[in-house]
Amino acid sequence: MSITVRYFASLREALGPVETVAWTQDLTLGRLRDQLLARGEAHAAALARGKSLRCALNQQLAQEGALIPDGAEVAFFPPVTGG
């Protein structure tokens, strides 16, 4: 089972546009971020806990405590402002 992780803006430049991650039961957005941080230096720098990032789960903004269902699409992106 797997989920698709998409990156946008500066994250996309650092990590590429998309990757597939093995899904485990009871995986939350926060735990996924921790898993990704452990993937190596590029992930650790781009997704560092001190950075303000937004998460979307199946194209809906979500908090880090949200459970990820199998086959889901997760997106990480920096906060944006309109004008």
C-alpha positions as CSV (number, residue, x, y, z in Angstrom):
1,M,0.0,0.0,0.0
2,S,1.3,3.5,-0.7
3,I,0.5,7.2,-0.8
4,T,1.7,9.9,-3.2
5,V,3.6,12.9,-1.7
6,R,3.7,16.1,-3.8
7,Y,6.0,19.0,-3.2
8,F,5.4,22.6,-4.3
9,A,7.5,25.8,-4.6
10,S,10.9,25.7,-2.9
11,L,10.2,22.1,-1.7
12,R,9.8,21.0,-5.3
13,E,13.1,22.5,-6.2
14,A,14.8,20.7,-3.3
15,L,13.1,17.3,-3.5
16,G,11.4,17.0,-6.9
17,P,7.7,17.1,-7.7
18,V,6.5,13.8,-6.4
19,E,7.5,10.6,-4.6
20,T,5.7,7.5,-3.4
21,V,5.8,6.4,0.2
22,A,4.9,3.0,1.7
23,W,1.8,3.5,3.8
24,T,1.5,2.1,7.3
25,Q,-1.8,1.9,9.3
26,D,-2.4,4.9,11.6
27,L,0.0,7.1,9.7
28,T,-0.6,10.8,10.4
29,L,0.7,13.8,8.5
30,G,3.1,14.5,11.3
31,R,4.4,11.0,11.4
32,L,4.8,11.1,7.6
33,R,6.8,14.3,7.9
34,D,9.0,12.6,10.5
35,Q,9.5,9.6,8.1
36,L,10.4,11.9,5.3
37,L,12.9,13.8,7.5
38,A,14.8,10.6,8.1
39,R,15.2,10.0,4.3
40,G,18.4,12.1,4.1
41,E,20.0,15.5,4.1
42,A,17.8,17.0,1.4
43,H,14.6,16.0,3.1
44,A,15.9,17.0,6.5
45,A,16.7,20.5,5.2
46,A,13.6,21.0,3.2
47,L,11.1,19.7,5.7
48,A,12.8,20.7,9.0
49,R,10.5,21.1,12.0
50,G,11.5,24.7,12.4
51,K,10.1,25.6,9.0
52,S,6.6,26.7,8.6
53,L,4.9,24.3,6.1
54,R,1.4,23.6,5.1
55,C,0.0,20.2,4.5
56,A,-2.9,19.1,2.3
57,L,-4.6,15.7,2.4
58,N,-6.5,14.7,-0.8
59,Q,-6.4,18.4,-1.9
60,Q,-7.8,19.7,1.5
61,L,-5.7,21.6,4.0
62,A,-5.1,19.4,7.0
63,Q,-3.4,19.5,10.4
64,E,-0.5,17.2,11.2
65,G,-2.7,15.0,13.4
66,A,-4.9,14.0,10.4
67,L,-4.8,10.2,9.6
68,I,-3.7,9.3,6.1
69,P,-5.8,6.7,4.3
70,D,-4.3,4.2,1.9
71,G,-3.9,5.6,-1.6
72,A,-4.1,9.2,-0.4
73,E,-2.4,12.2,-2.0
74,V,-0.4,14.4,0.4
75,A,1.1,17.8,-0.5
76,F,3.6,19.9,1.4
77,F,4.1,23.5,0.5
78,P,5.3,26.7,2.1
79,P,2.6,29.2,3.4
80,V,1.4,31.5,0.7
81,T,-0.1,35.0,0.7
82,G,-2.4,36.5,-1.9
83,G,-2.5,40.0,-3.1
